[in-house]
């Protein structure tokens, strides 16, 4: 259900999809006001999960948002934070268990296909799709309709939790209002002015600075705040219409439009520093996956001329011994033999 400004709505399976609505919507109404009006007429409320606005049963939005933010934070499996433009899709009559298996395969999350006790009782869904989002969002929305959520720590196997019995909002957070998230490069990218303004607007949030875990890595920030505060914090990072003029780059010059852009220049220095600079130029999220310091500090010297972004990443991969790929809005770095 796309609205203007490319807002995409997900209807929870527990919300009837055959309700007829007779609404009068003034032209000056914002998207949020329209969605809130629709939600009130179908006895639901809104949960924000990545780029999706989910219409869910009343009283469940806070827990669903908690599940997504917890699943997409650093303590959880890093692969869940990788966004893919193509996502997944299914035909009319698809079974949720099969959709879950396709999702596991498409996002190369083999361990998820082995999870048990999920999505009961079985039913069949109308045709649908997820696109331009990450695994954490898809897993959260697929499971939430069955009163379930995914737990997948970075150092252990995945498992399925139950909202009704676990009430995850109360774990270390008695009020159920705040959720925790570890930010890395985002704080530097939002800018000092927005950072200071945000902190003054949300004085009760908890902000803890975490020293860098190794050479070439940025400091992290553990922030415990309401979901709305998290959303406002990263608003400057939301995709915007690309400018017609070409952006300037530090070590390379580019030509043509972004999709067919060609790069000419030279990169010399530690590979992680180079990739941090490149990801910042392209407004991408740099996502290292368990990279040893020895590889992160690998010195490279790469000359390139009229190279596409894919060709440039391939050259950097060959020079560093790393596997560097573009996954949606994430620049993913991992060991080549993983």
Backbone torsions as a table, in degrees:
resi	resn	phi	psi	omega
1	UNK	NA	78.2	-179.7
2	UNK	-76.8	136.6	175.1
3	UNK	-109.9	-177.3	176.4
4	UNK	-63.6	158.2	-176.6
5	UNK	67.3	21.0	173.4
6	UNK	58.2	41.3	173.2
7	UNK	-86.7	132.6	-179.1
8	UNK	-116.4	131.8	-174.6
9	UNK	-109.4	136.4	175.5
10	UNK	-111.8	126.2	178.8
11	UNK	-97.6	115.4	179.3
12	UNK	-57.8	142.1	-176.8
13	UNK	-61.7	-19.1	-179.6
14	UNK	-83.1	-8.3	177.5
15	UNK	-93.9	123.6	179.0
16	UNK	-55.9	135.8	-178.0
17	UNK	-103.1	12.2	-179.2
18	UNK	-117.7	21.1	179.7
19	UNK	-80.7	130.2	177.1
20	UNK	-88.6	130.7	-178.8
21	UNK	-114.3	139.6	175.7
22	UNK	-125.6	91.8	-172.4
23	UNK	-117.7	145.8	172.8
24	UNK	-110.5	115.1	-173.9
25	UNK	-114.9	111.8	177.7
26	UNK	-62.3	150.9	-177.7
27	UNK	-61.6	-31.4	-175.5
28	UNK	-80.4	-0.1	-179.7
29	UNK	-68.3	137.5	176.5
30	UNK	-80.0	165.8	176.1
31	UNK	-56.6	-42.5	-178.5
32	UNK	-63.4	-40.8	179.5
33	UNK	-65.9	-38.1	177.8
34	UNK	-64.0	-45.5	-178.8
35	UNK	-64.9	-40.5	178.6
36	UNK	-64.6	-36.0	177.7
37	UNK	-65.3	-45.1	177.5
38	UNK	-61.4	-44.9	-178.8
39	UNK	-59.4	-41.2	-178.5
40	UNK	-65.8	-29.6	-178.7
41	UNK	-81.6	-17.1	179.0
42	UNK	-115.1	21.5	175.6
43	UNK	54.5	49.7	179.8
44	UNK	-135.9	179.5	174.8
45	UNK	-139.9	172.4	-173.1
46	UNK	-102.0	133.1	171.2
47	UNK	-120.0	132.8	179.8
48	UNK	-98.1	117.4	-177.9
49	UNK	-128.3	101.0	-175.0
50	UNK	53.7	-125.0	-177.6
51	UNK	-86.7	0.9	-176.6
52	UNK	-99.2	138.3	170.9
53	UNK	-102.0	112.2	-175.7
54	UNK	-100.0	129.6	172.1
55	UNK	-92.2	113.2	-171.3
56	UNK	-128.1	163.3	179.2
57	UNK	-58.1	147.4	179.6
58	UNK	-58.0	138.6	178.5
59	UNK	88.9	-0.2	-176.7
60	UNK	-111.7	-14.0	-173.1
61	UNK	-59.9	-44.0	-177.2
62	UNK	-60.8	-43.4	-179.5
63	UNK	-67.0	-39.1	-179.6
64	UNK	-66.2	-42.5	176.9
65	UNK	-65.1	-38.5	175.4
66	UNK	-59.0	-44.9	-178.9
67	UNK	-60.9	-43.0	-179.6
68	UNK	-66.4	-48.6	-177.7
69	UNK	-64.2	-38.0	178.2
70	UNK	-66.6	-39.6	-177.5
71	UNK	-72.3	-27.3	-177.8
72	UNK	-97.5	8.2	178.9
73	UNK	-91.8	167.2	-173.9
74	UNK	-57.7	-37.1	179.7
75	UNK	-62.6	-17.7	179.8
76	UNK	-89.5	170.8	-176.6
77	UNK	-58.8	126.0	-173.9
78	UNK	-63.6	-26.1	-178.5
79	UNK	-63.4	-23.3	-178.7
80	UNK	-70.8	-15.5	-178.2
81	UNK	-92.2	-2.8	-178.3
82	UNK	-82.6	123.0	179.8
83	UNK	-89.8	144.1	176.6
84	UNK	-128.4	129.4	-177.5
85	UNK	-63.8	-42.0	-175.1
86	UNK	-74.0	-27.6	176.7
87	UNK	56.6	-138.9	177.9
88	UNK	-137.9	158.2	174.7
89	UNK	-147.6	158.2	-179.8
90	UNK	-144.4	156.6	-178.0
91	UNK	-87.8	167.9	178.2
92	UNK	-59.3	132.2	-179.4
93	UNK	92.8	5.4	180.0
94	UNK	-65.3	142.9	178.1
95	UNK	-92.5	137.9	-176.6
96	UNK	-55.8	-38.4	-179.8
97	UNK	-63.0	-37.8	178.1
98	UNK	-71.9	-37.0	176.7
99	UNK	-62.1	-40.0	178.2
100	UNK	-62.4	-42.1	178.7
101	UNK	-65.4	-41.5	177.6
102	UNK	-63.3	-39.9	176.9
103	UNK	-61.3	-45.3	179.2
104	UNK	-59.4	-41.4	-178.9
105	UNK	-71.3	-45.8	-176.8
106	UNK	-62.5	-37.8	-178.2
107	UNK	-95.3	9.0	178.0
108	UNK	54.8	44.2	178.4
109	UNK	-113.1	67.4	-172.5
110	UNK	-56.5	-34.2	-177.0
111	UNK	-63.2	-27.2	-178.8
112	UNK	-67.4	-32.2	-178.6
113	UNK	-64.2	-18.4	-177.1
114	UNK	-95.5	-2.9	-180.0
115	UNK	-67.0	145.8	-177.1
116	UNK	-119.0	164.3	175.8
117	UNK	72.7	27.0	-177.6
118	UNK	-112.9	154.2	172.8
119	UNK	54.9	58.7	174.6
120	UNK	-119.2	140.6	1.0
121	UNK	-79.4	158.8	-179.2
122	UNK	-70.4	148.6	173.9
123	UNK	-151.1	-173.8	-179.9
124	UNK	-124.0	142.3	-174.6
125	UNK	-112.4	157.1	170.2
126	UNK	-70.5	162.1	179.2
127	UNK	-57.9	143.2	-179.3
128	UNK	-164.5	-179.1	179.5
129	UNK	-163.0	159.0	167.5
130	UNK	-121.8	138.7	177.8
131	UNK	-148.7	155.5	177.5
132	UNK	52.2	46.0	177.5
133	UNK	-147.5	177.4	-175.6
134	UNK	-102.7	170.3	-178.3
135	UNK	-63.6	-33.6	-180.0
136	UNK	-62.1	-41.5	-179.9
137	UNK	-67.4	-44.4	-178.7
138	UNK	-63.6	-46.3	179.7
139	UNK	-60.9	-42.4	-179.3
140	UNK	-62.3	-46.6	-176.4
141	UNK	-72.0	-37.7	178.5
142	UNK	-63.7	-41.5	-174.6
143	UNK	-83.5	-29.0	-173.1
144	UNK	-58.8	-34.9	-179.5
145	UNK	-64.9	-15.0	177.8
146	UNK	-106.7	16.9	179.9
147	UNK	64.0	31.7	-177.3
148	UNK	-126.6	163.2	175.6
149	UNK	-148.5	157.3	-176.8
150	UNK	-93.2	138.1	172.9
151	UNK	-120.6	122.5	179.6
152	UNK	-147.8	86.5	178.1
153	UNK	-67.1	152.7	-177.4
154	UNK	-65.0	-20.9	-177.4
155	UNK	-111.3	23.0	-179.0
156	UNK	-157.6	177.1	-178.5
157	UNK	-79.0	161.2	177.3
158	UNK	-76.4	154.9	175.4
159	UNK	-149.3	168.8	-177.6
160	UNK	-112.4	129.6	176.3
161	UNK	-106.3	164.1	-179.5
162	UNK	-119.1	122.6	-176.8
163	UNK	-58.6	-46.3	-173.6
164	UNK	-62.0	-41.4	-176.5
165	UNK	-87.5	-31.7	-175.4
166	UNK	-89.0	-31.4	-174.6
167	UNK	42.7	66.4	-172.7
168	UNK	-62.2	-18.0	-179.4
169	UNK	-64.0	-20.4	-174.9
170	UNK	-93.3	-3.2	-178.0
171	UNK	-75.3	109.7	-180.0
172	UNK	62.7	18.2	-173.8
173	UNK	-155.1	73.2	-170.6
174	UNK	-55.1	-32.6	-178.1
175	UNK	-77.3	-19.1	-179.5
176	UNK	72.1	4.3	-175.2
177	UNK	-92.3	-31.6	-172.4
178	UNK	-99.8	146.4	172.9
179	UNK	-128.4	149.8	-178.8
180	UNK	-99.9	146.9	177.7
181	UNK	-153.1	138.6	177.2
182	UNK	-99.6	118.6	178.2
183	UNK	-98.5	144.5	177.6
184	UNK	-116.8	-89.6	-176.9
185	UNK	-78.0	-14.8	-174.1
186	UNK	-62.3	-39.1	-175.4
187	UNK	-63.0	-39.5	177.9
188	UNK	-66.6	-35.2	-173.6
189	UNK	-78.3	-25.0	-177.3
190	UNK	-77.2	-18.9	177.3
191	UNK	93.9	149.2	-175.3
192	UNK	-63.5	-42.9	-176.2
193	UNK	-62.7	-46.0	-180.0
194	UNK	-65.6	-38.2	179.5
195	UNK	-60.3	-46.8	-178.9
196	UNK	-68.1	-41.0	178.7
197	UNK	-63.1	-42.3	-179.5
198	UNK	-63.0	-44.8	-179.0
199	UNK	-63.8	-35.2	179.2
200	UNK	-71.3	-28.7	-179.4
201	UNK	-79.3	-27.5	-178.1
202	UNK	-122.2	69.9	-173.1
203	UNK	-67.2	-18.7	-176.1
204	UNK	-91.2	-1.4	-179.7
205	UNK	-72.4	155.2	178.1
206	UNK	-102.7	122.9	-179.1
207	UNK	-123.0	119.7	-179.5
208	UNK	-124.6	124.2	179.5
209	UNK	-83.8	131.2	-179.0
210	UNK	-112.3	118.7	-178.6
211	UNK	-57.1	150.8	179.9
212	UNK	-54.8	140.0	-177.0
213	UNK	-80.5	-6.4	-179.7
214	UNK	-178.3	171.2	180.0
215	UNK	-59.0	138.7	177.5
216	UNK	79.4	0.6	-179.4
217	UNK	-106.4	145.1	-178.7
218	UNK	-79.0	161.2	170.9
219	UNK	-64.7	153.9	176.6
220	UNK	-111.0	165.4	-179.7
221	UNK	-134.1	119.7	174.5
222	UNK	-91.7	118.3	-175.9
223	UNK	-122.9	124.4	175.4
224	UNK	-107.6	113.8	-172.8
225	UNK	-156.9	163.7	173.2
226	UNK	-61.5	154.2	-179.5
227	UNK	-57.6	-40.7	179.4
228	UNK	-60.0	-35.9	179.0
229	UNK	-67.8	-40.6	176.3
230	UNK	-59.9	-43.7	-178.2
231	UNK	-63.3	-42.5	179.0
232	UNK	-66.8	-33.8	-178.6
233	UNK	-61.3	-42.3	-174.6
234	UNK	-98.2	10.1	179.5
235	UNK	-54.1	-39.9	-179.7
236	UNK	-63.3	-17.1	-178.6
237	UNK	-90.2	-3.9	-179.8
238	UNK	-63.9	141.1	-179.8
239	UNK	-58.4	138.9	176.2
240	UNK	-126.6	166.7	177.6
241	UNK	-60.0	129.6	-177.7
242	UNK	-68.1	138.6	178.7
243	UNK	-68.1	152.8	179.6
244	UNK	-69.1	-34.7	178.4
245	UNK	-76.9	150.5	-177.3
246	UNK	-80.3	139.1	178.4
247	UNK	-70.6	150.1	175.6
248	UNK	-80.4	147.8	178.5
249	UNK	-124.1	153.4	-176.4
250	UNK	-74.2	-44.4	-172.4
251	UNK	-117.6	1.5	-177.7
252	UNK	-148.8	152.7	173.6
253	UNK	-108.4	149.3	-176.1
254	UNK	-128.2	158.4	178.2
255	UNK	-142.3	162.0	-179.0
256	UNK	73.0	176.2	179.7
257	UNK	-74.3	161.7	-173.5
258	UNK	-52.3	-40.9	-175.5
259	UNK	-64.9	-33.2	-178.8
260	UNK	-116.8	27.0	-175.0
261	UNK	-64.2	140.9	176.4
262	UNK	-114.6	142.6	-176.2
263	UNK	-118.2	139.9	176.0
264	UNK	-134.9	131.4	179.9
265	UNK	160.6	-155.8	-177.8
266	UNK	-146.9	135.6	172.6
267	UNK	-115.2	128.2	-179.5
268	UNK	-142.2	126.2	179.7
269	UNK	140.4	-163.5	-179.8
270	UNK	-70.4	135.6	-173.0
271	UNK	-60.9	-38.9	-178.5
272	UNK	-65.8	-39.5	177.9
273	UNK	-63.9	-39.8	178.8
274	UNK	-62.5	-45.2	-177.3
275	UNK	-70.8	-31.8	174.9
276	UNK	-63.7	-41.8	178.5
277	UNK	-66.4	-43.7	-178.9
278	UNK	-64.7	-44.0	-179.7
279	UNK	-64.8	-35.5	178.4
280	UNK	-67.0	-41.0	178.3
281	UNK	-58.8	-41.8	-173.3
282	UNK	-94.5	4.5	-179.6
283	UNK	58.0	46.0	177.8
284	UNK	-109.1	159.7	176.6
285	UNK	-95.2	116.4	179.1
286	UNK	-76.3	124.0	-174.7
287	UNK	-126.0	88.9	175.1
288	UNK	-76.3	139.2	179.8
289	UNK	-116.4	94.7	175.9
290	UNK	50.7	59.6	179.9
291	UNK	-95.1	121.5	176.7
292	UNK	-62.5	151.6	-179.8
293	UNK	-59.3	-33.1	-178.8
294	UNK	-62.1	-36.1	178.2
295	UNK	-81.4	-36.5	179.9
296	UNK	-62.9	-31.2	-177.8
297	UNK	-97.7	10.3	179.1
298	UNK	-59.6	128.1	178.3
299	UNK	-82.6	133.1	177.5
300	UNK	-131.4	158.1	177.0
301	UNK	-141.2	102.3	-172.0
302	UNK	-123.7	123.9	172.6
303	UNK	-102.6	139.9	-179.1
304	UNK	-146.4	149.0	-178.2
305	UNK	-142.3	127.9	179.9
306	UNK	48.7	43.5	-179.6
307	UNK	-96.7	139.4	171.7
308	UNK	-71.9	167.7	179.2
309	UNK	-60.5	-40.7	178.7
310	UNK	-61.3	-43.2	179.1
311	UNK	-66.6	-38.2	178.4
312	UNK	-64.2	-44.8	178.5
313	UNK	-63.9	-35.3	177.7
314	UNK	-65.2	-41.9	178.1
315	UNK	-63.9	-42.4	178.3
316	UNK	-65.7	-35.0	177.7
317	UNK	-64.6	-46.7	-179.3
318	UNK	-64.4	-37.9	-177.8
319	UNK	-73.0	-29.3	-174.0
320	UNK	-102.2	-16.3	-175.3
321	UNK	77.7	14.5	178.2
322	UNK	-105.6	164.3	172.0
323	UNK	-103.8	112.6	-175.1
324	UNK	-117.8	115.5	-176.0
325	UNK	-133.5	155.1	176.5
326	UNK	-99.8	117.0	180.0
327	UNK	-120.5	96.2	-177.6
328	UNK	65.1	-118.2	178.6
329	UNK	-101.3	15.0	-179.4
330	UNK	-113.4	137.9	171.4
331	UNK	-100.6	104.6	-170.5
332	UNK	-95.3	132.2	179.3
333	UNK	-122.7	128.9	176.4
334	UNK	-149.9	167.0	177.8
335	UNK	-64.7	142.1	-174.7
336	UNK	-63.6	-26.6	-176.2
337	UNK	-94.7	8.6	-179.7
338	UNK	-75.0	NA	NA
